[in-house]
Amino acid sequence: MRIRPDHERVVITGMGAITPLGLNVEDSWQGMVDGRPGVDYITGFDASHFPTTFAGEVRNFDPEQYMPRKEARRIARVTQFSIAASVQAMADAGLERFEEEGAQNGLAQRSGALLGTSYGGFSAAEYAIRDYHERGLSKVNPFALAASLPNMVTSHVCIRFNIQGYTNTICAACASGAQAIGEAAEVIRRSNIDLMLAGGLEAMITEVVLAGFSAMRAISNRNEDPAGASRPFDAERDGFVIGEGSAIFVLERLPHARQRGAHIYAEVLGCGVSADTYHIAQPDPQGKYAQLAMKRALEDAGVTLEEVDYINAHGTATPLGDAAETIAIKRLFGERAYEIPISSTKSMIGHAFGGAGAIEALACIQTIRTGIIHPTINYHTPDSACDLDYVPNEARQSEVRIALSNSFGLGGQNACLVLGRFEG
């Protein structure tokens, strides 16, 4: 593994999470290790007339733990997630007083935020349209249009913490969260920014979204068994499960983290992206450009194929997608592909789209820290097209120094992260 000069090394010093398995990092990770399904029948609206009636919902989330009620009502659920996970991450990094101290010591102008989302505040727009048609103009939320903009997930985080140095939002479908983390590390490496909030988030369990994916016949309709519906790499998989959630991290330039005595969880070693140029919804069946994204990520990290200890798969449980990802991994790693443990976080929480890559990066970091690989649950029937080691149904103890995390999105947008144990 290549070691970059210290001023180019980017480390993770804080983590926050809101997921279907828990409302913080600890509970979310324990749910992954336990192989606990976070998928159940939808409670946010009456889904009984849809072909699919379940999803990976975040339950019992109270935004008022993180913001005043008035503010919570003005912003979309996805932005509530972004603020909550960011508050957790900043507190975890020992930056609870960042708003005041950052302005005093100049760090506010040397800090930034870069978050990824597919749909942003789509729910706010959907509800405004419904209110207009059903109740009239006077009942439309005057903040709905602003709340629906994808960049608001990042804008509100910057406002909350008085972050002044850099802001951006990645909209790359299912690759958004992973690419946001990779790009945030590059912002630190190429500029005078020392600290970034980075991650991904989504909250798109709505009637229109459920209707759209039902019409595409892209999602599972295993209504008799919601907990068992997300079956990545299993021969009986019948589509993905819609999920939601967020994971956000504090990224810092290594000398800055050392200077303030921050605890370091892991290091962002590299990122690679590519475009399938094949189809808006189907992956390239030969996995050529998924392979290219993985290859570029490892090259960026200076990591050899032999050094990869674990792969967190995109693993959505679609018939075409899982087979294509398996092919891509075998194309890149050759026979060694059969030796690398691979697991899919989506087997437990469904597909959180823009939040997926970030939540899966959290899984990789925790695997590196704990030496525990979470399982791919609901794996019961092997598929000859998916014949690798998917860590079926039970967690596994294994030393992991370097993890590769795959995120392959609609439109053929691919992003892969390489995360590693911090070697001081």
N, C-alpha and C positions, 0 to 999 in steps of 0.2 A: 504494500500500500504506500502510495506517495504521501509524504507529509508536506503540506503547504507551509510557507512562512507564517509565523504567528499572526501577523497583521491581516492575513487572508483566511485565517481559520475562523469558522462560525460555529458557535456552540449554542446549545439549548439550555436555558437556565430557569425556565418557568413553563408550567403546563396547566391548561384548563380544559374541561370537557363537559358537554351536555349531550347525552346519548340515550337511546332507548334502554340501555342497561343501567344507567345511573346518572345522577346530576352532578357528578364530579369525576375526577380522574380515578380515584381509588375504587369507587363503586363500579365504574365502567370497566376498569381492568379486571376486577374480581369476577364480574359477570362473564367476561371473555374467557378467563382461565377456567371457570366452572362450566363453560359451555352452556350458559343459560340463554334460552331464546328470548329476544326482546320483541318478537312479533306477535300480535294478537289482533282481535277484532277492532276496527276503527271506532273511536269514541268521539271524535271531533265533529262528526255529522252523521246523519243516517245514510249508511252505505248499503242498506239491505237490498236495494234495487240494482246494484252494480254486479257485474260478473265476478268481481273480486271484492271481498268485504273486510280485508285485513291489511295491516301495514306495520312498519316498525316505528311506532309513535314514541315520542318523549312524553312520559306521563308525570303528573304531579309537579310540573315546573311552575314556579311562582316568580314571575318577573319582578314583582315588588320587593323581592329580597335584594335586588340589584339596582333598582331605579324607582323613582316616585311613580305612583299610579297614573298621574297625568301624562308623564313621559311615555309610559308603557302603552297607553291607549293611542298615542300618536304614531307609533312605529310598528312595523311588521313583526311577526313572530320570529322571523329569521334574524332580524336585527336585535331583538331581545336576546336571542341565543348568542350573538356576537358579543354583546356587552357582557353578558353573564360569564362566558368562557374567558373573555379578556380580563375581567376583574379577578377571576380565579388565577389566571396565569401570572398577572402582575403581582398579586399577593404571594404566590408561590415563589416568585423570583425575588421577594423582599423589596418590592417597589410599590408598596401600598400608598406612599405619599408622593408618588411621581408627579401628580398635577402641580403641587407646590414646589417640590425640590427640583424637578426638571426645569422649571422656569428660572429658578434661582441659580442653578449651576450650569445652565446652557445646554443640558442634555435634551431638552424639549426640541431644540432645533437640530439635534444630531440623532433624532429618533424618527421612526416611521411606522406605517401600518400597511400591510398588503394581505388582503383576504381574498378567498376564492368562493364563488357561488355560481350555480347554473341559472337559477331563476330569480335570485334576489327576493324582493318583496312581492312576488307574483300574487300571493294571497291577498294583499291589500288592494290590488287592482281588481281581482276577482270579486271581492266583497263589495267594492265600490260600484261595480257594474250591476251586481245583484240588487244593491240598495236603490240604485237609480231606477231600475226597471220595476221593482216591486213597491218602493215606498216614495219615490220622487226625489227631485233634486235637493230639497232641503235636508234630506237624511243622509246625503253623501258626506263621508268624512273629508273635511277640507285638507287633511294631510295625506290623503290616500295616494295621490299622484307622486308626491315626494317619497312617501314610504315605499312605493313599488320599485323605485330605481335601484338597480343592483349595487351601485356605488355607495348607497346609504349604509350598507353593513359596515363599510370601512369608515365612512364619514362620521358616524356616531361614535365609533371607537376613538377616533382622533379627537373629537370634541370632548369626550368623557375624560381622556387623559392629557389633554392639551398637547397632543403630538403635532409638531409643527414642521418637521424636516422633510417628510416624504409621505405620499399617500397614493395608493393605486388599488384597483380591483381586477382580479382575473376572472373572466367568464369563458371557460373552456370546457363546458359541460362537465362530465364525470371526472375530468382531469384537473378541475379548477383548484381544489385544495392542495394537491401535491405540487402543481406548478407554482402556486402562490408561495409555498415554502421554499422551493428551489430558487425562484426569482428573488425572494426576500434576502436569501443568502448572497445572491449576486449583487444586490443593491449595497449590502454592507461591504463586499469585497471591492467594488469599483468606485465607491464614493466616500464622503466624510460622515456617513451615517454609522453610528456605533451600535444601535439597538433597534430591533424591528419586532412588532407584533405580527405574526403570520399564522395562517391556517385556513380552514375552510368551514363552510356551514350551509345548511339548507333547511327549509321548512315548507314543504310543498305537498303535504297530504291534504289536498283539497278536492272538491268534486270535479272541477274541470280537469285537473291533472289526472285523477283516477279515470275519468271518462276517456281522456286522450290515450293513455297507455292501454286501457282496455280495448279501445278501437284498434290500436296497433297490434293487439294480441301479444304484447311483450311481457306481460306480468303473469305470475302464477295465479291460478284460480282454485287452489287446493283449499277451498273454504271449510272443509270438514276438519282440517288440521293446520291452522295458521302457524303454530309453532314449528311445524315440520315442513313448511312450504318452501323456504329458501334452502335449496339443495345443490350448492356448487359442486361441479364435477361428478355428481351422481348421475347414473344412467337414466333415472326417472325425473330429472329436473324439467320443469315446465315453464320457466321464466323467472324474472327477478321479482323481488318484493320491494315496494316503495318504502323508503325509510327517511329519517330526518336526524338532525343533530349537528354538533359542532365540536371541533377541537382547535385550540389556538395556543400558540407557543411564543415565548420570549426568546428571540434569537439575538446573540451578541457577538461582537468581535471579541476574539479570545483575550487580548490584552485588557480590554475594558472589563470583561467579566472577572478576570483575575484581580484587577485593580480594586474592584469593590467587594472582593471576597465572595462572589456568587457561587452557589452550588451548581455544578455542571452535570446534566443528565446524559447528554450524548452530543455527537458532532454531526453537522450536516456536511457530508463528504462530497456529494455531487448530485446533479440532476440532468436528465436527458429528455428531449421532446422530439416528436415526429408527427407526421400526418399520413394517414392511410391513403387518402385520395381514392377511396374505393366505393363507399356508399354512405349515405347520411345516417343510417341506423345499424347496418351490418358491418362487422369487422372484416378485414381482409382474411379470408379463410386460411391462408398460408402463414399468417402472422409475421409477414416480412417487416412491417414498420413498427409493430410492437417490439420485435427483436431489435430493430434499429434504436428505438428509444432506450431500451435496457442497455444496449451496447454503449450508447453515448453517455448514459449516466455513469456506467462503470469507468469509462475513459475519463470523464470529468473528475471522478473521484480518485483516479489513479489506482483502482482496485482490479485485481485479476479475477478471472472466473473461479479460480481455486479458492479465493479468499471469501467468497460469498457463503455465509452460513445459514441463511434463511431467506425465503421469499414470501412476502405478504402479497397474495395474488389479487388481481382485480376481481376475479371469481364471482360473477354476478348470478350464476345459475341459469343463464340462457344456453340453449343447446349449441348455438354457433359460437358464442363468445368464449365459453370455457374450453371448447375444443381448439379454437384458434390460439388462445393464450397458452395452452399446453404445447401446441406445435411451436410457438414462438420461443418458449423456454428451452425446448429440445433443440431447436435450430441454433440457439446461442450457446448453450452449455454442452451440447453433445451428450455423451454417455453419462457425464457427471450430473445431468439433470435428474437422474434417478436417485442420486445420493442426497439431494438438497431437500430438507423439509419445507413444505409449502402449506399455507393455510389461508382461508378466506374469512375475514371478519364479517362479511356480509351474510354468512350463514346464520349469524345471530341477530344482526340488527337491520337486515335488508340493505338496500342501496340508497345511501344518503346523498348521492350525486355530488354537488360541490363540496359537501362535507366529508364524503367518503375517504378521499385520499388523506385528509388530515387526521381523521379518526384512525385510519390504518397506519399512519405514521406514528401515532400514539402507541398503537399496539407494538410496532417495531421497537420503539424506544423502551417500552416496558419489558419487552422480550430481552433486549440487550442488557437491561439493568438486572433482571431477575433470573435469567436463564430458564424461563418457562415459555414454551411456544403454545399459544392457545390453539384449540382444535378447530377443524372444519366440522361443524355439527351437521346432522341429517344426512350423513354419508353412509348409505346402506347397500347400494347396488353399484358395483364397479362398472365403469364404461371403458371399453377397449380404446376409445379415442382420447381418454383422459386417464393415463396409466402411470402417473407420478405419485410421489409420497405426499398426500394431502393432509397428513396428521388427523386421521379420522376420529371424530367423536370424543376423544380424550386428550387433555393437555399432555405435553411431553417436556421433560427436563432435558435441556441441551444448552451447552455454552454457545452463545451467539455474540460474535464481535462485530460482524458486518451484516446488515440486512438490506435487501432490495425490496422496494415497495412499488407495485404496478398500479397505474390508473389509466384506463383506456376509455375515452369518452365518445358520445354521439358525435357524428360528423368526422370521426376518425382522428380525434385529437388525443394524442398519447403523451403521458408524462410519467417518468420513473424517478424515484428518489433513492439515494444511497445514504443510509444513516449508519453511524459507527460508534463503538465504545470510545469515550474520550481517553486518549493516551497522552498524558501530560508531558 
